[in-house]
């Protein structure tokens, strides 16, 4: 019997999911190293295990770290270079998507899992939205000019 017959409830505390406006939009349930929050790691983290010898089957504890490189990556939309710590897995993903911007725009927030990645994603989305609204404004202006030209007396032959 545990504590006079009472069994304590072993429930984990609920992790708050950040609001949509916040920077960190993922649940921090996994123990990510703090350096993974400052780069693009693509969910890769340190793994622990045993190295087993061939002869005697002796086990030696060891850890496998993600292959992290420092790269200058160019954003076409922001027209800026960023020096980031990225894993080779993320470099392959960026190459597969075609550019850093496409990787950030097409990758789910849960898979980016870093403060730097979320901040870059937000900046790219805002810049893209501003470009589209600017283009929409230019299209609306040209349509207004076309309408005024269509209604002018020189166009109607008068």
Secondary structure, DSSP 8 states (H G I E B T S, - for coil): --TTT--------------TTSS--S-TTS---GGGGGSB-TT---EEEEEE-TTT--EEEEEE---EEEEEEEETTTTEEEEEEEEHHHHHHHHHHSSHHHHHHHS-HHHH-SHHHHHHHHHHHHHHHHHHHHHHHHHHHHHHHHHHHHTSHHHHT-
